[in-house]
Amino acid sequence: LGIGMELTSRDLACRGNFATMDKSGVITDRRAGRIPTELNEKICRIIQDEISLIRGAEIIIRPGMEHRFVVVFRGKGLEEGLSDADPQVVGKKLKYTEPLRPEAEKAAEIINEFIDKAIEVLKEHSPANAVLLRGFAKHPGLPTMGELFKLSPAAIATYPMYKGLAKLVGMEILEAGETIEKEFKTLKENYQKYDFFYLHIKKTDSYGEDGNYEQKVKVIEE
């Protein structure tokens, strides 16, 4: 949703990271050195060209920002209820998804085959030579904030995931560029038009993920 894709009832979607894996299958960097978004876009095109169909399921891969991407598995009988295919930490081996209920077995087989095929495609693309997938889900069809609380909500965010969450609950996404300054400018320009704002500052997340306490504090203080 955050990258502009509309999901159907036949879709099972997930978030992904490009990652770095050593020759023994151990993940050494869960973010592939935070590769540039331009390289991400190129790699996604390569994977899409090589992997478009698995066991009758259509494979749709779209780039996010830096190392992040989205995969949609489209077909009959693809159910949620799957473990993450992501060890969540470095120093552990690549992980495959497992079905948490019988109805998800077909999806698990297709997803794991996609992982193997993607790694084969990526073998010459280090540091982005592996994929980590998590958050397998179908569109939940939630009621909107407007329906529940009679609000007119808007979201200001730079990263697709947060835009997607906002869109899921019926917020209007306000385009605000990619800097904190532009986000606050957008808030100021639209302040009288809405009665609820979700404003997300990504840099605090990024520095926190990297363990950079000083820079995270600096962003908050600024």
C-alpha positions in Angstrom: 0.0 0.0 0.0 2.8 2.4 0.8 4.4 2.1 -2.6 1.0 2.6 -4.4 0.1 -1.0 -5.0 -3.5 -2.0 -4.6 -3.9 -5.5 -3.1 -6.6 -8.0 -4.2 -8.2 -10.9 -2.3 -5.8 -13.3 -4.1 -2.7 -11.5 -2.8 -0.3 -12.3 0.0 2.2 -9.5 0.6 5.3 -9.2 2.7 8.1 -6.8 3.4 11.7 -7.6 2.5 15.3 -6.6 3.0 18.2 -7.2 0.8 20.9 -8.6 3.0 24.5 -9.9 2.9 25.1 -13.6 3.4 28.5 -15.3 3.6 29.4 -18.6 1.8 28.2 -20.7 4.7 24.7 -19.1 4.6 25.1 -16.9 7.6 23.6 -13.4 7.4 26.4 -10.8 8.1 24.4 -7.7 7.3 20.6 -7.5 7.5 20.5 -4.3 5.4 23.2 -5.0 2.8 25.1 -1.9 3.8 21.9 0.2 3.2 22.4 0.0 -0.5 21.3 3.1 -2.5 17.6 3.1 -3.6 18.8 3.3 -7.3 20.6 0.0 -6.9 17.6 -1.5 -5.1 15.5 -0.5 -8.1 17.9 -2.2 -10.5 18.1 -5.4 -8.5 14.3 -5.6 -8.2 14.0 -5.3 -12.0 16.5 -8.1 -12.4 14.6 -10.4 -10.0 11.3 -9.6 -11.6 12.6 -10.4 -15.0 13.9 -13.8 -13.8 11.1 -14.8 -11.4 7.6 -14.0 -12.5 5.7 -17.2 -11.8 6.1 -20.0 -9.2 3.7 -23.0 -9.2 1.0 -20.9 -10.8 1.4 -17.9 -8.4 2.4 -14.6 -9.9 5.4 -12.9 -8.3 5.4 -9.1 -8.1 8.5 -7.4 -6.5 8.7 -3.7 -6.1 11.5 -1.5 -4.6 11.1 0.6 -1.5 13.9 2.8 -0.2 17.5 1.8 0.4 17.6 -2.0 1.1 13.8 -2.5 1.5 11.4 -4.0 -1.0 7.9 -5.6 -1.2 6.9 -8.9 -2.7 3.3 -9.8 -3.6 2.4 -13.5 -4.2 -0.8 -13.5 -6.3 -2.8 -16.6 -6.8 -5.4 -19.0 -5.5 -5.1 -20.6 -2.0 -2.4 -18.3 -0.7 -3.2 -17.9 3.0 -1.5 -16.0 5.8 -0.3 -17.7 9.0 3.4 -17.9 8.3 6.6 -17.4 10.3 9.1 -14.7 9.3 11.8 -15.8 6.8 14.2 -13.5 8.7 16.6 -14.5 11.6 16.2 -10.8 12.8 19.9 -10.7 13.9 23.2 -11.1 12.2 25.4 -14.1 12.8 22.6 -16.6 12.1 21.8 -18.6 9.0 19.3 -17.6 6.4 15.8 -18.6 7.5 12.9 -19.9 5.6 9.2 -19.4 6.4 7.1 -22.1 8.1 3.4 -22.5 8.0 1.7 -21.9 11.3 -1.5 -23.5 10.2 -2.3 -26.1 7.5 -4.0 -23.6 5.2 -0.7 -21.8 4.8 1.4 -24.8 3.6 1.0 -23.9 -0.2 2.1 -20.3 0.4 5.1 -21.5 2.4 6.3 -23.7 -0.4 6.0 -21.0 -3.0 7.7 -18.4 -0.7 10.6 -20.7 0.1 11.1 -21.5 -3.6 11.1 -17.7 -4.3 13.9 -17.2 -1.7 16.0 -19.9 -3.3 15.5 -18.5 -6.8 16.2 -15.0 -5.6 19.5 -16.0 -4.0 20.5 -17.7 -7.2 19.8 -14.5 -9.1 21.6 -12.4 -6.6 24.8 -14.5 -6.2 26.9 -11.9 -8.2 25.3 -8.9 -6.6 27.1 -8.7 -3.2 26.5 -7.0 -0.8 22.8 -7.6 -1.7 23.1 -11.3 -2.2 20.2 -12.5 0.0 16.6 -11.7 0.8 14.9 -11.6 4.2 11.1 -11.7 4.2 8.7 -10.9 7.0 5.2 -9.8 7.8 3.3 -12.1 5.4 -0.3 -10.9 5.3 -3.4 -10.4 3.3 -5.3 -7.1 3.2 -7.2 -7.0 6.5 -10.0 -4.7 5.4 -10.0 -2.5 8.5 -12.5 0.2 9.1 -11.1 3.7 8.6 -10.4 6.3 11.2 -13.0 8.5 9.5 -15.6 5.7 9.9 -14.7 4.9 13.5 -13.9 8.3 15.0 -15.4 10.8 12.5 -11.9 12.2 11.9 -10.3 13.8 8.9 -6.8 12.3 9.2 -3.6 12.9 7.2 -0.2 11.3 7.2 3.3 12.8 6.6 6.0 10.3 6.2 9.0 9.6 3.9 9.1 5.8 3.9 6.6 3.6 2.2 5.9 1.3 5.2 4.5 4.2 7.3 2.6 5.5 4.3 1.1 2.0 3.9 0.0 1.8 7.6 -1.6 5.2 7.3 -3.4 4.3 4.1 -4.6 1.1 5.7 -6.7 3.1 8.2 -7.9 5.7 5.8 -5.5 8.6 6.2 -4.8 10.9 3.3 -1.1 10.7 2.4 0.5 14.1 2.0 3.6 14.2 -0.2 6.3 15.9 1.7 9.7 15.2 0.1 12.5 13.3 1.9 13.7 15.8 4.6 12.5 16.6 8.0 12.3 20.3 7.0 10.0 19.5 4.2 7.8 17.3 6.4 7.3 20.1 8.9 6.6 22.5 6.0 3.9 20.2 4.7 2.4 20.0 8.2 2.3 23.8 8.5 0.7 24.2 5.0 -2.0 21.7 5.7 -2.6 22.3 9.4 -6.1 23.8 9.0 -7.3 21.2 6.5 -7.3 18.1 8.8 -8.0 17.4 12.4 -5.5 14.5 13.0 -1.9 14.2 11.8 0.4 11.3 11.8 4.0 12.7 11.4 6.8 10.2 11.1 10.5 11.0 11.4 12.5 8.2 9.9 16.0 9.2 10.8 15.5 8.4 14.5 14.5 4.9 13.4 17.5 4.5 11.1 20.1 5.7 13.6 18.5 3.5 16.3 18.7 0.4 14.1 22.3 1.1 13.5 23.0 1.6 17.2 24.0 5.2 16.6 22.8 6.7 19.8 24.5 10.1 19.4 22.9 10.8 16.0 19.5 9.6 17.1 19.6 12.1 20.0 20.8 14.8 17.7 17.8 14.3 15.4 15.4 14.4 18.3 17.0 17.6 19.7 17.0 19.4 16.4 
